[in-house]
Amino acid sequence: MIRHMIFWDLADPSMDRSELAAFLKSTFDPMVGAVPGLRCAHIGFDQGMGTHDVGLCCDLDSLEALAAYQDYPPHVAFKGWAKEHFKERCCVDLEVSE
């Protein structure tokens, strides 16, 4: 299994977090079950101890599933949105046992 983790900083720290949380949930929740091999997607705000504002953690069946997720049209659209609204980005893809 692949654990795909991304961390961002907000480009505008004064952005309305409740609106952003609703947008992120409505973006990622429908992908689970629609993207083959995407088992879960959790996205939310740092709780005060981390180095970034927002984090995403997805579990996928395989590297092939990760590649399909990268090309999934709603995910591609989100990446375009993210370039405008997030600044720093950090990504790690780990192989984990189930």
MODELLER restraints for C-alpha pairs under 7 A, 6 or more apart:
rsr = mdl.restraints
at = mdl.atoms
rsr.add(forms.Gaussian(group=physical.xy_distance, feature=features.Distance(at['CA:1:A'], at['CA:59:A']), mean=6.83, stdev=0.5))
rsr.add(forms.Gaussian(group=physical.xy_distance, feature=features.Distance(at['CA:1:A'], at['CA:60:A']), mean=5.80, stdev=0.5))
rsr.add(forms.Gaussian(group=physical.xy_distance, feature=features.Distance(at['CA:1:A'], at['CA:61:A']), mean=4.79, stdev=0.5))
rsr.add(forms.Gaussian(group=physical.xy_distance, feature=features.Distance(at['CA:1:A'], at['CA:62:A']), mean=5.45, stdev=0.5))
rsr.add(forms.Gaussian(group=physical.xy_distance, feature=features.Distance(at['CA:1:A'], at['CA:95:A']), mean=5.73, stdev=0.5))
rsr.add(forms.Gaussian(group=physical.xy_distance, feature=features.Distance(at['CA:1:A'], at['CA:96:A']), mean=5.47, stdev=0.5))
rsr.add(forms.Gaussian(group=physical.xy_distance, feature=features.Distance(at['CA:1:A'], at['CA:97:A']), mean=6.26, stdev=0.5))
rsr.add(forms.Gaussian(group=physical.xy_distance, feature=features.Distance(at['CA:1:A'], at['CA:98:A']), mean=6.61, stdev=0.5))
rsr.add(forms.Gaussian(group=physical.xy_distance, feature=features.Distance(at['CA:2:A'], at['CA:59:A']), mean=5.75, stdev=0.5))
rsr.add(forms.Gaussian(group=physical.xy_distance, feature=features.Distance(at['CA:2:A'], at['CA:60:A']), mean=5.16, stdev=0.5))
rsr.add(forms.Gaussian(group=physical.xy_distance, feature=features.Distance(at['CA:2:A'], at['CA:61:A']), mean=6.28, stdev=0.5))
rsr.add(forms.Gaussian(group=physical.xy_distance, feature=features.Distance(at['CA:2:A'], at['CA:62:A']), mean=5.71, stdev=0.5))
rsr.add(forms.Gaussian(group=physical.xy_distance, feature=features.Distance(at['CA:2:A'], at['CA:63:A']), mean=6.65, stdev=0.5))
rsr.add(forms.Gaussian(group=physical.xy_distance, feature=features.Distance(at['CA:2:A'], at['CA:93:A']), mean=6.37, stdev=0.5))
rsr.add(forms.Gaussian(group=physical.xy_distance, feature=features.Distance(at['CA:2:A'], at['CA:94:A']), mean=5.50, stdev=0.5))
rsr.add(forms.Gaussian(group=physical.xy_distance, feature=features.Distance(at['CA:2:A'], at['CA:95:A']), mean=4.65, stdev=0.5))
rsr.add(forms.Gaussian(group=physical.xy_distance, feature=features.Distance(at['CA:2:A'], at['CA:96:A']), mean=6.04, stdev=0.5))
rsr.add(forms.Gaussian(group=physical.xy_distance, feature=features.Distance(at['CA:3:A'], at['CA:57:A']), mean=6.79, stdev=0.5))
rsr.add(forms.Gaussian(group=physical.xy_distance, feature=features.Distance(at['CA:3:A'], at['CA:58:A']), mean=5.68, stdev=0.5))
rsr.add(forms.Gaussian(group=physical.xy_distance, feature=features.Distance(at['CA:3:A'], at['CA:59:A']), mean=4.63, stdev=0.5))
rsr.add(forms.Gaussian(group=physical.xy_distance, feature=features.Distance(at['CA:3:A'], at['CA:60:A']), mean=6.45, stdev=0.5))
rsr.add(forms.Gaussian(group=physical.xy_distance, feature=features.Distance(at['CA:3:A'], at['CA:93:A']), mean=5.57, stdev=0.5))
rsr.add(forms.Gaussian(group=physical.xy_distance, feature=features.Distance(at['CA:3:A'], at['CA:94:A']), mean=5.08, stdev=0.5))
rsr.add(forms.Gaussian(group=physical.xy_distance, feature=features.Distance(at['CA:3:A'], at['CA:95:A']), mean=6.33, stdev=0.5))
rsr.add(forms.Gaussian(group=physical.xy_distance, feature=features.Distance(at['CA:3:A'], at['CA:96:A']), mean=6.68, stdev=0.5))
rsr.add(forms.Gaussian(group=physical.xy_distance, feature=features.Distance(at['CA:4:A'], at['CA:57:A']), mean=5.66, stdev=0.5))
rsr.add(forms.Gaussian(group=physical.xy_distance, feature=features.Distance(at['CA:4:A'], at['CA:58:A']), mean=5.04, stdev=0.5))
rsr.add(forms.Gaussian(group=physical.xy_distance, feature=features.Distance(at['CA:4:A'], at['CA:59:A']), mean=6.30, stdev=0.5))
rsr.add(forms.Gaussian(group=physical.xy_distance, feature=features.Distance(at['CA:4:A'], at['CA:92:A']), mean=6.06, stdev=0.5))
rsr.add(forms.Gaussian(group=physical.xy_distance, feature=features.Distance(at['CA:4:A'], at['CA:93:A']), mean=4.48, stdev=0.5))
rsr.add(forms.Gaussian(group=physical.xy_distance, feature=features.Distance(at['CA:4:A'], at['CA:94:A']), mean=6.54, stdev=0.5))
rsr.add(forms.Gaussian(group=physical.xy_distance, feature=features.Distance(at['CA:5:A'], at['CA:56:A']), mean=5.50, stdev=0.5))
rsr.add(forms.Gaussian(group=physical.xy_distance, feature=features.Distance(at['CA:5:A'], at['CA:57:A']), mean=4.49, stdev=0.5))
rsr.add(forms.Gaussian(group=physical.xy_distance, feature=features.Distance(at['CA:5:A'], at['CA:58:A']), mean=6.47, stdev=0.5))
rsr.add(forms.Gaussian(group=physical.xy_distance, feature=features.Distance(at['CA:5:A'], at['CA:91:A']), mean=5.64, stdev=0.5))
rsr.add(forms.Gaussian(group=physical.xy_distance, feature=features.Distance(at['CA:5:A'], at['CA:92:A']), mean=5.28, stdev=0.5))
rsr.add(forms.Gaussian(group=physical.xy_distance, feature=features.Distance(at['CA:5:A'], at['CA:93:A']), mean=6.24, stdev=0.5))
rsr.add(forms.Gaussian(group=physical.xy_distance, feature=features.Distance(at['CA:6:A'], at['CA:55:A']), mean=5.71, stdev=0.5))
rsr.add(forms.Gaussian(group=physical.xy_distance, feature=features.Distance(at['CA:6:A'], at['CA:56:A']), mean=5.16, stdev=0.5))
rsr.add(forms.Gaussian(group=physical.xy_distance, feature=features.Distance(at['CA:6:A'], at['CA:57:A']), mean=6.69, stdev=0.5))
rsr.add(forms.Gaussian(group=physical.xy_distance, feature=features.Distance(at['CA:6:A'], at['CA:89:A']), mean=6.93, stdev=0.5))
rsr.add(forms.Gaussian(group=physical.xy_distance, feature=features.Distance(at['CA:6:A'], at['CA:90:A']), mean=5.53, stdev=0.5))
rsr.add(forms.Gaussian(group=physical.xy_distance, feature=features.Distance(at['CA:6:A'], at['CA:91:A']), mean=4.35, stdev=0.5))
rsr.add(forms.Gaussian(group=physical.xy_distance, feature=features.Distance(at['CA:6:A'], at['CA:92:A']), mean=6.53, stdev=0.5))
rsr.add(forms.Gaussian(group=physical.xy_distance, feature=features.Distance(at['CA:7:A'], at['CA:52:A']), mean=6.00, stdev=0.5))
rsr.add(forms.Gaussian(group=physical.xy_distance, feature=features.Distance(at['CA:7:A'], at['CA:54:A']), mean=5.68, stdev=0.5))
rsr.add(forms.Gaussian(group=physical.xy_distance, feature=features.Distance(at['CA:7:A'], at['CA:55:A']), mean=4.44, stdev=0.5))
rsr.add(forms.Gaussian(group=physical.xy_distance, feature=features.Distance(at['CA:7:A'], at['CA:56:A']), mean=6.44, stdev=0.5))
rsr.add(forms.Gaussian(group=physical.xy_distance, feature=features.Distance(at['CA:7:A'], at['CA:89:A']), mean=5.59, stdev=0.5))
rsr.add(forms.Gaussian(group=physical.xy_distance, feature=features.Distance(at['CA:7:A'], at['CA:90:A']), mean=5.10, stdev=0.5))
rsr.add(forms.Gaussian(group=physical.xy_distance, feature=features.Distance(at['CA:7:A'], at['CA:91:A']), mean=6.49, stdev=0.5))
rsr.add(forms.Gaussian(group=physical.xy_distance, feature=features.Distance(at['CA:8:A'], at['CA:52:A']), mean=5.52, stdev=0.5))
rsr.add(forms.Gaussian(group=physical.xy_distance, feature=features.Distance(at['CA:8:A'], at['CA:53:A']), mean=5.92, stdev=0.5))
rsr.add(forms.Gaussian(group=physical.xy_distance, feature=features.Distance(at['CA:8:A'], at['CA:54:A']), mean=5.25, stdev=0.5))
rsr.add(forms.Gaussian(group=physical.xy_distance, feature=features.Distance(at['CA:8:A'], at['CA:55:A']), mean=6.48, stdev=0.5))
rsr.add(forms.Gaussian(group=physical.xy_distance, feature=features.Distance(at['CA:8:A'], at['CA:86:A']), mean=6.02, stdev=0.5))
rsr.add(forms.Gaussian(group=physical.xy_distance, feature=features.Distance(at['CA:8:A'], at['CA:87:A']), mean=6.48, stdev=0.5))
rsr.add(forms.Gaussian(group=physical.xy_distance, feature=features.Distance(at['CA:8:A'], at['CA:88:A']), mean=5.30, stdev=0.5))
rsr.add(forms.Gaussian(group=physical.xy_distance, feature=features.Distance(at['CA:8:A'], at['CA:89:A']), mean=4.58, stdev=0.5))
rsr.add(forms.Gaussian(group=physical.xy_distance, feature=features.Distance(at['CA:8:A'], at['CA:90:A']), mean=6.58, stdev=0.5))
rsr.add(forms.Gaussian(group=physical.xy_distance, feature=features.Distance(at['CA:9:A'], at['CA:52:A']), mean=5.12, stdev=0.5))
rsr.add(forms.Gaussian(group=physical.xy_distance, feature=features.Distance(at['CA:9:A'], at['CA:53:A']), mean=4.77, stdev=0.5))
rsr.add(forms.Gaussian(group=physical.xy_distance, feature=features.Distance(at['CA:9:A'], at['CA:54:A']), mean=6.35, stdev=0.5))
rsr.add(forms.Gaussian(group=physical.xy_distance, feature=features.Distance(at['CA:9:A'], at['CA:86:A']), mean=5.55, stdev=0.5))
rsr.add(forms.Gaussian(group=physical.xy_distance, feature=features.Distance(at['CA:9:A'], at['CA:87:A']), mean=5.43, stdev=0.5))
rsr.add(forms.Gaussian(group=physical.xy_distance, feature=features.Distance(at['CA:9:A'], at['CA:88:A']), mean=5.23, stdev=0.5))
rsr.add(forms.Gaussian(group=physical.xy_distance, feature=features.Distance(at['CA:9:A'], at['CA:89:A']), mean=6.97, stdev=0.5))
rsr.add(forms.Gaussian(group=physical.xy_distance, feature=features.Distance(at['CA:10:A'], at['CA:53:A']), mean=6.27, stdev=0.5))
rsr.add(forms.Gaussian(group=physical.xy_distance, feature=features.Distance(at['CA:10:A'], at['CA:85:A']), mean=6.28, stdev=0.5))
rsr.add(forms.Gaussian(group=physical.xy_distance, feature=features.Distance(at['CA:10:A'], at['CA:86:A']), mean=4.52, stdev=0.5))
rsr.add(forms.Gaussian(group=physical.xy_distance, feature=features.Distance(at['CA:10:A'], at['CA:87:A']), mean=6.00, stdev=0.5))
rsr.add(forms.Gaussian(group=physical.xy_distance, feature=features.Distance(at['CA:11:A'], at['CA:85:A']), mean=5.30, stdev=0.5))
rsr.add(forms.Gaussian(group=physical.xy_distance, feature=features.Distance(at['CA:11:A'], at['CA:86:A']), mean=4.69, stdev=0.5))
rsr.add(forms.Gaussian(group=physical.xy_distance, feature=features.Distance(at['CA:11:A'], at['CA:87:A']), mean=5.14, stdev=0.5))
rsr.add(forms.Gaussian(group=physical.xy_distance, feature=features.Distance(at['CA:21:A'], at['CA:44:A']), mean=6.86, stdev=0.5))
rsr.add(forms.Gaussian(group=physical.xy_distance, feature=features.Distance(at['CA:28:A'], at['CA:41:A']), mean=6.51, stdev=0.5))
rsr.add(forms.Gaussian(group=physical.xy_distance, feature=features.Distance(at['CA:29:A'], at['CA:41:A']), mean=6.93, stdev=0.5))
rsr.add(forms.Gaussian(group=physical.xy_distance, feature=features.Distance(at['CA:32:A'], at['CA:38:A']), mean=5.58, stdev=0.5))
rsr.add(forms.Gaussian(group=physical.xy_distance, feature=features.Distance(at['CA:32:A'], at['CA:39:A']), mean=6.13, stdev=0.5))
rsr.add(forms.Gaussian(group=physical.xy_distance, feature=features.Distance(at['CA:32:A'], at['CA:40:A']), mean=5.74, stdev=0.5))
rsr.add(forms.Gaussian(group=physical.xy_distance, feature=features.Distance(at['CA:32:A'], at['CA:41:A']), mean=6.76, stdev=0.5))
rsr.add(forms.Gaussian(group=physical.xy_distance, feature=features.Distance(at['CA:35:A'], at['CA:69:A']), mean=6.14, stdev=0.5))
rsr.add(forms.Gaussian(group=physical.xy_distance, feature=features.Distance(at['CA:36:A'], at['CA:65:A']), mean=6.35, stdev=0.5))
rsr.add(forms.Gaussian(group=physical.xy_distance, feature=features.Distance(at['CA:37:A'], at['CA:60:A']), mean=5.29, stdev=0.5))
rsr.add(forms.Gaussian(group=physical.xy_distance, feature=features.Distance(at['CA:37:A'], at['CA:61:A']), mean=4.90, stdev=0.5))
rsr.add(forms.Gaussian(group=physical.xy_distance, feature=features.Distance(at['CA:37:A'], at['CA:65:A']), mean=5.15, stdev=0.5))
rsr.add(forms.Gaussian(group=physical.xy_distance, feature=features.Distance(at['CA:38:A'], at['CA:59:A']), mean=6.19, stdev=0.5))
rsr.add(forms.Gaussian(group=physical.xy_distance, feature=features.Distance(at['CA:38:A'], at['CA:60:A']), mean=4.54, stdev=0.5))
rsr.add(forms.Gaussian(group=physical.xy_distance, feature=features.Distance(at['CA:38:A'], at['CA:61:A']), mean=6.66, stdev=0.5))
rsr.add(forms.Gaussian(group=physical.xy_distance, feature=features.Distance(at['CA:38:A'], at['CA:65:A']), mean=6.78, stdev=0.5))
rsr.add(forms.Gaussian(group=physical.xy_distance, feature=features.Distance(at['CA:39:A'], at['CA:59:A']), mean=5.40, stdev=0.5))
rsr.add(forms.Gaussian(group=physical.xy_distance, feature=features.Distance(at['CA:39:A'], at['CA:60:A']), mean=5.49, stdev=0.5))
rsr.add(forms.Gaussian(group=physical.xy_distance, feature=features.Distance(at['CA:40:A'], at['CA:58:A']), mean=5.46, stdev=0.5))
rsr.add(forms.Gaussian(group=physical.xy_distance, feature=features.Distance(at['CA:40:A'], at['CA:59:A']), mean=5.45, stdev=0.5))
rsr.add(forms.Gaussian(group=physical.xy_distance, feature=features.Distance(at['CA:41:A'], at['CA:57:A']), mean=5.73, stdev=0.5))
rsr.add(forms.Gaussian(group=physical.xy_distance, feature=features.Distance(at['CA:41:A'], at['CA:58:A']), mean=4.30, stdev=0.5))
rsr.add(forms.Gaussian(group=physical.xy_distance, feature=features.Distance(at['CA:41:A'], at['CA:59:A']), mean=6.76, stdev=0.5))
rsr.add(forms.Gaussian(group=physical.xy_distance, feature=features.Distance(at['CA:42:A'], at['CA:56:A']), mean=5.63, stdev=0.5))
rsr.add(forms.Gaussian(group=physical.xy_distance, feature=features.Distance(at['CA:42:A'], at['CA:57:A']), mean=5.21, stdev=0.5))
rsr.add(forms.Gaussian(group=physical.xy_distance, feature=features.Distance(at['CA:42:A'], at['CA:58:A']), mean=6.35, stdev=0.5))
rsr.add(forms.Gaussian(group=physical.xy_distance, feature=features.Distance(at['CA:43:A'], at['CA:55:A']), mean=5.57, stdev=0.5))
rsr.add(forms.Gaussian(group=physical.xy_distance, feature=features.Distance(at['CA:43:A'], at['CA:56:A']), mean=4.29, stdev=0.5))
rsr.add(forms.Gaussian(group=physical.xy_distance, feature=features.Distance(at['CA:43:A'], at['CA:57:A']), mean=6.41, stdev=0.5))
rsr.add(forms.Gaussian(group=physical.xy_distance, feature=features.Distance(at['CA:44:A'], at['CA:54:A']), mean=5.62, stdev=0.5))
rsr.add(forms.Gaussian(group=physical.xy_distance, feature=features.Distance(at['CA:44:A'], at['CA:55:A']), mean=5.63, stdev=0.5))
rsr.add(forms.Gaussian(group=physical.xy_distance, feature=features.Distance(at['CA:44:A'], at['CA:56:A']), mean=6.76, stdev=0.5))
rsr.add(forms.Gaussian(group=physical.xy_distance, feature=features.Distance(at['CA:45:A'], at['CA:53:A']), mean=5.68, stdev=0.5))
rsr.add(forms.Gaussian(group=physical.xy_distance, feature=features.Distance(at['CA:45:A'], at['CA:54:A']), mean=4.47, stdev=0.5))
rsr.add(forms.Gaussian(group=physical.xy_distance, feature=features.Distance(at['CA:45:A'], at['CA:55:A']), mean=6.29, stdev=0.5))
rsr.add(forms.Gaussian(group=physical.xy_distance, feature=features.Distance(at['CA:46:A'], at['CA:52:A']), mean=6.73, stdev=0.5))
rsr.add(forms.Gaussian(group=physical.xy_distance, feature=features.Distance(at['CA:46:A'], at['CA:53:A']), mean=5.27, stdev=0.5))
rsr.add(forms.Gaussian(group=physical.xy_distance, feature=features.Distance(at['CA:46:A'], at['CA:54:A']), mean=5.77, stdev=0.5))
rsr.add(forms.Gaussian(group=physical.xy_distance, feature=features.Distance(at['CA:46:A'], at['CA:55:A']), mean=6.97, stdev=0.5))
rsr.add(forms.Gaussian(group=physical.xy_distance, feature=features.Distance(at['CA:60:A'], at['CA:66:A']), mean=6.30, stdev=0.5))
rsr.add(forms.Gaussian(group=physical.xy_distance, feature=features.Distance(at['CA:69:A'], at['CA:75:A']), mean=7.00, stdev=0.5))
rsr.add(forms.Gaussian(group=physical.xy_distance, feature=features.Distance(at['CA:70:A'], at['CA:76:A']), mean=6.81, stdev=0.5))
